[in-house]
Amino acid sequence: MKPYFENNSVTLYRGDCREVLPELAGTVNLLLTDPPYSRVKSDDWDRCTHSDLEALLRDVFAAILPKIAKNGAVYCFCWPYFSARLQMLMADYFNILNEIVWMKRRPTGAHCGPQAKASLESLRKFFPETERIVFAEMLGSDASASADAGYQDASAKLWTELMRPLIDYFAAAKQESGLSAGEICDRMFELTGKRYVFERHTLGASQWVFPTWEQYEAAATFLPLRRQYEELRRRHTPVPDNFTDLWWYSPILAGSAERVHCCQKPDRMIQDMIITSTRPGELVLDPFAGSGTTGVAAMRTGRRAVLIEQDGKYCDIIANRLIAAEGDLFAGMEGA
């Protein structure tokens, strides 16, 4: 499968994402995408019905599911009218964590164009001034739970399965140290004031719990724990602008010089989402690439990205934006 465009950080494919996704190799750490809204915009790509959109997304999520890291994250944009249906649909594949509300106002707090021009007399429902983002993870989703078991039991079993590499890592450290359980408890009590938490819940598979940073650093003084704590921890590091479920990022307005797509997302918002849910060098996937902002944001934050876009016009726009972003990065390095 030949890319439409490729550089050291981003690979862009042109085509129907349902056909491209099965051919992708590698593990995806973050799915971040903005699919069609379903008859919100007048463009041809948004003429699908709600039922058509649901069928499309089911095909996409089913194809992506085997490729996402077990501690990966998912962000999916949608129009407010579709958010309830999207959450119910995504719950078949992922564990839903939040519905994030993106308030689309100018930096001054003033309404943007469509809202500012709304005729109050003609409204028959509340005017949409927001977009929604469904945030999800892999762990504990109903689709992963055993059909014959209760949800809690199945989730506990899945947790142990997903954490197995970490459980084995800590068990190997204990074995290599040659220390008994009692000796480890005594040392941890001396260092942290807590005798049993680390030995029983981190060094054993039953009721396994990821240790706190303080516990890990204390244990590393006498156990051969050679990996850095941040390397082991599931990534979730919000920035000041997105740590709640209400986000205030100014949209890219019609007539703006940087606007190349009617649904283009602010660069800073996408960068913040990537920083929150990935580590440098990890892979972000956007199967509905549109303007290519996900790829530009991945480059600027030191991540990699795979983009898929069906429209040739937007593939050209994406390629040009990536070339420009690459030039900006090199210029910044030379000026440093």
C-alpha positions as CSV (number, residue, x, y, z in Angstrom):
1,M,0.0,0.0,0.0
2,K,1.7,3.2,-1.2
3,P,1.3,6.4,0.8
4,Y,0.0,9.5,-0.8
5,F,2.6,11.5,1.2
6,E,5.2,10.5,3.8
7,N,7.9,12.2,5.9
8,N,9.8,11.1,9.0
9,S,6.8,11.6,11.3
10,V,3.5,11.3,9.3
11,T,2.2,8.9,6.7
12,L,-0.8,9.9,4.7
13,Y,-3.0,7.5,2.7
14,R,-5.6,8.4,0.2
15,G,-8.7,6.2,0.1
16,D,-11.7,4.8,2.0
17,C,-10.5,4.2,5.6
18,R,-12.5,1.0,5.7
19,E,-10.2,-0.4,3.0
20,V,-7.0,1.1,4.2
21,L,-7.2,0.3,7.9
22,P,-6.9,-3.5,7.6
23,E,-3.6,-3.0,5.7
24,L,-2.0,-0.9,8.4
25,A,0.8,-2.4,10.5
26,G,2.0,-1.3,13.9
27,T,0.4,-0.4,17.2
28,V,-1.7,2.7,17.6
29,N,-1.5,4.5,20.9
30,L,-4.2,7.1,20.2
31,L,-7.2,7.2,17.9
32,L,-8.1,10.9,17.4
33,T,-10.6,11.6,14.7
34,D,-13.4,13.8,13.5
35,P,-15.8,11.7,11.3
36,P,-18.7,13.2,9.3
37,Y,-21.4,14.9,11.3
38,S,-24.4,13.5,9.4
39,R,-26.2,16.3,7.4
40,V,-24.9,19.2,9.4
41,K,-22.7,20.6,6.6
42,S,-23.7,21.0,2.9
43,D,-20.6,19.2,1.6
44,D,-21.0,15.9,-0.2
45,W,-19.0,14.1,2.5
46,D,-21.6,15.0,5.1
47,R,-24.8,13.8,3.3
48,C,-24.9,10.5,5.2
49,T,-27.9,9.7,7.4
50,H,-27.5,8.8,11.1
51,S,-27.9,5.2,10.2
52,D,-25.3,5.4,7.5
53,L,-22.9,7.1,9.9
54,E,-23.4,4.5,12.5
55,A,-22.7,1.7,10.0
56,L,-19.6,3.5,8.9
57,L,-18.3,4.0,12.4
58,R,-18.9,0.4,13.4
59,D,-16.8,-0.8,10.4
60,V,-14.1,1.7,11.3
61,F,-14.0,0.8,15.1
62,A,-14.1,-2.9,14.3
63,A,-11.1,-2.5,12.0
64,I,-9.1,-0.3,14.4
65,L,-9.8,-2.3,17.6
66,P,-7.1,-5.0,17.1
67,K,-4.5,-2.3,16.3
68,I,-4.9,-0.1,19.4
69,A,-2.5,-0.6,22.3
70,K,-4.2,-2.1,25.3
71,N,-3.5,1.1,27.2
72,G,-4.5,3.3,24.3
73,A,-7.0,6.2,24.2
74,V,-9.7,7.3,21.9
75,Y,-11.2,10.8,21.0
76,C,-14.1,11.0,18.6
77,F,-15.7,14.3,17.7
78,C,-19.4,14.6,16.9
79,W,-22.2,17.1,16.6
80,P,-24.3,17.5,19.8
81,Y,-27.4,15.8,18.2
82,F,-25.4,12.6,17.6
83,S,-23.5,12.3,20.8
84,A,-25.9,10.0,22.6
85,R,-25.9,7.6,19.7
86,L,-22.2,7.8,19.4
87,Q,-21.6,6.9,23.0
88,M,-23.9,3.9,22.8
89,L,-22.1,2.7,19.7
90,M,-18.6,3.2,21.0
91,A,-19.5,1.4,24.2
92,D,-19.6,-1.8,22.1
93,Y,-15.9,-1.4,21.4
94,F,-14.4,0.8,24.2
95,N,-14.9,1.9,27.8
96,I,-16.4,5.4,27.7
97,L,-14.7,7.8,30.1
98,N,-16.1,11.3,29.3
99,E,-18.3,13.3,27.0
100,I,-16.2,16.5,26.6
101,V,-18.0,19.7,25.6
102,W,-16.1,22.1,23.4
103,M,-17.5,25.6,23.8
104,K,-16.8,27.5,20.5
105,R,-16.5,31.2,21.3
106,R,-14.1,33.9,20.4
107,P,-11.2,34.7,22.8
108,T,-13.3,37.7,24.1
109,G,-16.2,35.3,25.0
110,A,-18.4,36.7,22.2
111,H,-20.5,34.4,20.0
112,C,-19.0,33.2,16.7
113,G,-20.6,33.9,13.4
114,P,-23.5,31.5,13.1
115,Q,-24.5,31.9,16.8
116,A,-24.2,35.7,16.6
117,K,-26.5,35.8,13.5
118,A,-29.1,33.4,14.9
119,S,-32.7,34.6,14.7
120,L,-34.2,33.9,18.1
121,E,-37.8,34.1,16.7
122,S,-37.2,31.3,14.2
123,L,-35.5,28.8,16.6
124,R,-37.5,25.7,17.4
125,K,-34.7,24.1,19.5
126,F,-31.7,25.4,21.4
127,F,-28.9,26.6,19.0
128,P,-25.8,24.4,19.0
129,E,-22.8,26.4,20.2
130,T,-20.7,23.4,21.1
131,E,-19.2,20.3,19.7
132,R,-18.8,17.0,21.6
133,I,-15.8,14.8,22.0
134,V,-16.3,11.2,23.3
135,F,-13.2,10.1,25.2
136,A,-12.7,6.4,25.8
137,E,-10.1,3.8,26.7
138,M,-9.6,0.1,25.9
139,L,-9.7,-1.3,29.4
140,G,-12.9,-2.9,30.7
141,S,-15.1,-2.4,27.6
142,D,-18.2,-4.5,27.4
143,A,-17.0,-5.9,24.1
144,S,-13.9,-7.3,25.9
145,A,-15.8,-8.9,28.7
146,S,-16.6,-12.6,28.6
147,A,-20.2,-13.2,27.5
148,D,-20.8,-15.8,30.3
149,A,-19.3,-13.8,33.1
150,G,-20.5,-10.8,35.1
151,Y,-19.1,-7.4,34.0
152,Q,-17.1,-6.9,37.2
153,D,-15.5,-10.3,37.1
154,A,-14.8,-10.0,33.4
155,S,-13.3,-6.6,33.9
156,A,-11.0,-7.9,36.7
157,K,-9.9,-10.7,34.5
158,L,-9.2,-8.4,31.6
159,W,-7.3,-6.0,34.0
160,T,-5.0,-8.9,35.0
161,E,-4.5,-9.8,31.3
162,L,-3.7,-6.3,30.2
163,M,-1.4,-5.7,33.2
164,R,0.4,-9.0,32.8
165,P,3.7,-7.5,31.4
166,L,3.8,-5.2,34.4
167,I,2.9,-8.0,36.8
168,D,5.7,-10.1,35.4
169,Y,8.1,-7.2,35.5
170,F,7.6,-6.7,39.3
171,A,7.6,-10.4,40.0
172,A,10.9,-10.8,38.2
173,A,12.4,-8.0,40.3
174,K,11.3,-9.6,43.5
175,Q,12.7,-13.0,42.4
176,E,16.0,-11.4,41.4
177,S,16.3,-9.6,44.7
178,G,16.1,-12.8,46.7
179,L,14.1,-11.0,49.4
180,S,11.2,-12.6,51.2
181,A,7.8,-11.0,51.4
182,G,8.3,-10.1,55.0
183,E,11.7,-8.5,54.3
184,I,10.1,-6.4,51.5
185,C,7.3,-5.3,53.8
186,D,9.8,-4.3,56.5
187,R,11.8,-2.2,54.0
188,M,8.7,-0.5,52.6
189,F,7.5,0.3,56.1
190,E,10.8,2.0,56.9
191,L,10.7,4.0,53.7
192,T,7.0,4.9,53.3
193,G,5.3,4.1,56.6
194,K,3.1,1.5,54.8
195,R,4.0,-2.1,55.3
196,Y,1.8,-4.3,53.1
197,V,0.5,-2.2,50.1
198,F,3.4,-2.6,47.7
199,E,4.2,-6.3,48.5
200,R,0.6,-7.5,48.4
201,H,-0.8,-5.4,45.5
202,T,2.2,-4.7,43.2
203,L,4.3,-7.8,43.7
204,G,1.3,-10.2,43.5
205,A,-1.2,-10.8,40.7
206,S,-4.2,-10.9,42.9
207,Q,-6.0,-7.5,43.2
208,W,-3.0,-6.0,41.4
209,V,-2.6,-2.2,41.7
210,F,-0.1,0.0,39.9
211,P,2.1,1.6,42.5
212,T,2.3,5.3,43.2
213,W,5.4,7.2,42.3
214,E,6.5,7.4,45.9
215,Q,6.1,3.6,46.3
216,Y,8.0,2.9,43.2
217,E,10.9,5.2,44.0
218,A,11.2,3.7,47.5
219,A,11.1,0.1,46.2
220,A,13.7,1.0,43.6
221,T,16.2,1.7,46.3
222,F,16.4,-2.0,47.2
223,L,14.7,-3.9,44.3
224,P,16.1,-4.1,40.7
225,L,13.5,-1.9,39.2
226,R,15.4,-0.6,36.2
227,R,12.7,1.0,34.1
228,Q,11.6,4.6,34.7
229,Y,8.3,5.1,36.4
230,E,6.8,7.3,33.6
231,E,7.7,4.6,31.1
232,L,5.4,2.2,32.9
233,R,2.5,4.5,33.7
234,R,-0.6,4.8,31.5
235,R,-0.4,8.2,29.9
236,H,-2.9,10.9,31.0
237,T,-1.3,14.2,31.6
238,P,-3.9,17.0,31.1
239,V,-2.8,20.6,30.4
240,P,-4.3,23.6,32.1
241,D,-6.7,24.2,29.2
242,N,-8.3,20.7,29.0
243,F,-8.2,19.1,32.5
244,T,-12.0,19.4,32.9
245,D,-14.7,18.2,30.6
246,L,-15.6,21.7,29.4
247,W,-13.0,23.1,26.9
248,W,-12.7,26.7,25.7
249,Y,-10.8,26.8,22.5
250,S,-11.6,29.5,19.9
251,P,-12.6,27.9,16.6
252,I,-11.1,28.7,13.2
253,L,-13.6,31.1,11.7
254,A,-14.7,31.4,8.1
255,G,-12.5,33.9,6.3
256,S,-9.4,33.1,8.5
257,A,-6.2,32.8,6.5
258,E,-5.4,29.5,8.2
259,R,-8.8,27.9,7.5
260,V,-8.7,25.2,4.7
261,H,-11.6,23.0,5.8
262,C,-15.1,23.9,7.1
263,C,-14.6,21.6,10.1
264,Q,-10.9,22.4,10.8
265,K,-10.0,22.1,14.5
266,P,-7.7,24.5,16.3
267,D,-4.1,23.4,16.2
268,R,-3.6,24.1,19.9
269,M,-6.6,22.0,20.9
270,I,-5.4,18.9,19.0
271,Q,-1.8,19.4,20.3
272,D,-3.2,19.5,23.9
273,M,-5.2,16.3,23.3
274,I,-2.1,14.5,21.9
275,I,0.1,15.7,24.7
276,T,-2.5,14.5,27.3
277,S,-2.8,11.0,26.0
278,T,0.5,10.0,24.4
279,R,4.2,10.0,25.0
280,P,6.8,11.4,22.6
281,G,7.4,9.0,19.7
282,E,4.0,7.2,20.0
283,L,1.6,6.7,17.1
284,V,-1.6,8.7,16.5
285,L,-4.2,7.5,14.0
286,D,-6.8,9.7,12.3
287,P,-8.9,7.8,9.7
288,F,-10.9,11.0,8.8
289,A,-8.0,13.4,8.3
290,G,-9.8,16.3,6.7
291,S,-7.4,19.3,6.9
292,G,-4.6,17.2,8.4
293,T,-4.4,19.1,11.7
294,T,-3.8,15.8,13.6
295,G,-0.7,15.2,11.5
296,V,0.6,18.7,12.0
297,A,0.0,18.5,15.7
298,A,1.7,15.2,16.0
299,M,4.8,16.6,14.3
300,R,4.9,19.6,16.5
301,T,4.6,17.5,19.7
302,G,7.2,14.9,18.7
303,R,4.7,12.1,17.9
304,R,4.1,10.0,14.8
305,A,0.8,9.9,12.9
306,V,-1.0,7.9,10.3
307,L,-3.7,9.9,8.4
308,I,-6.3,8.6,6.0
309,E,-8.3,10.9,3.7
310,Q,-10.6,10.0,0.8
311,D,-10.8,13.4,-0.9
312,G,-7.9,14.1,-3.3
313,K,-8.2,17.9,-2.8
314,Y,-7.7,17.6,0.9
315,C,-4.9,15.1,0.5
316,D,-3.0,17.8,-1.4
317,I,-3.9,20.4,1.3
318,I,-2.6,18.0,4.0
319,A,0.6,17.3,2.2
320,N,1.3,21.0,1.8
321,R,0.5,21.7,5.4
322,L,2.9,18.9,6.5
323,I,5.7,20.2,4.3
324,A,5.2,23.7,5.7
325,A,5.2,22.3,9.3
326,E,8.3,20.4,8.6
327,G,10.0,23.6,7.3
328,D,8.9,25.4,10.4
329,L,10.4,22.7,12.7
330,F,13.7,22.8,10.8
331,A,13.8,26.6,11.0
332,G,13.2,26.5,14.7
333,M,16.0,24.0,15.1
334,E,18.4,26.1,13.1
335,G,17.5,29.2,15.1
336,A,17.9,27.5,18.5
